[in-house]
């Protein structure tokens, strides 16, 4: 899990970057199991949460490198975010948790508060 903030007028730029550049690249990494982008507007700030699902920490390292806890924040994202976590938090999925049975389609900012993709 990774958190960031953007000004309302810049948040859509981050959403576009995540859903058109980052998420498609993640799908090409063996062991990637899905990604979700959540957004919550609070006044003139948009809070963003990125959740990615991985088969293993080895799969995470294929994306993040040896320092898997350090956030990978590309220059295009840094340019539109007002703040972001330098580190990510990894969670284990608890056995018996429901599994998504159908894909959650990616969409633009007009379709709601949750934008995501599930392979």
Secondary structure, 3 states (H helix, E strand, C coil): CEEEEEEHHHHHHHHHHHHHHHHHHHHCCCCEEEEEEEEEEECCEEEEEEEEEECCHHHHHHHHCCCCCECCCCHHHHCCEEEECCECCCCCCCCCCCCCCCCCCCCCHHHCCEEEECC
